[in-house]
Amino acid sequence: MPVIAVIGAGPGLGLSIARRFGREGFQVALVSRTQDKLDALAARLAAEGIEAAGFAADVTRPDSLQSALAAVADRFGAVDVLEYSPADPAFAGAAVDATAQDLHKQLDYYLYGAVAAVRQVLPAMLERGSGTLLFSTGASSVRPSGGAFGSIGVAAAALRNYAMALGIDLSERGVHAAHVAIGVFIGSGPGTEPETIAEHYWDAYTKRDQAEIVHTVPGGIR
C-alpha cells in the first residue's frame, strides 16, 4: 500500500487530505506536535476503514521531524507522498513591524521544516524513481499582502520558491513537486470547504502536470 505523510495534520484540511488519499488505498501518517490530537484523528480515519497512525514532531526541530518520518518508514514503509502544511503559531503581522527574529520564526515553520522533511524522504524516492512532494501556503506567497499576512508571506514565498525549484531539479528524476496556494479562509463559505481544497492535492499527485495550484473564490485571495 502507498504511504502519505501529512505534516501539520489537523482536523481541517490535513484530515481532508488524509481522507482523500486514504479512500484511494493509501496508508496515512499524521504528523504534528501533539500525540493525543493525532491519535484522535487516526481513530476517526480508522473508523472509515483507513489505516492511519500519528507521529508527534515539532517542525521547528529538524531532528524531531526527521525522527518522526523515520518512524513512519518503520511502521508503513517508504513515504510515497509528502504533504507539508504545518500550522503557524509564530509571529503574524505586518511586514513593516517584523523584526529579523520574527521572520526567523516563520522561516522555521515554512521553509526549514520543509527542507528537513524533504531531506528525510527524498533519497528513497530518488532510489526508486518515483514520489510526490506537496507544499501548502496561503496565497500571500504568490501575491504579497500587507497587514496580518505580510510577515507570513515573506516566509511562505520562500517555501514556494523552494518547492518550485525542487520541481525543476526533479522533473527528470521521477519525483513530482508542487505548491498549493490557498487564497481563502478554509471553511468560510462555498468553495472553501477543506474537502474541496483537498481535491487539488489528489490532482497534483495523479496528473503531475502543474507546478502550482492556486485555490481561490471571488474576493477570497489573501
Disulfide bonds with the S-S distance in Angstrom:
none
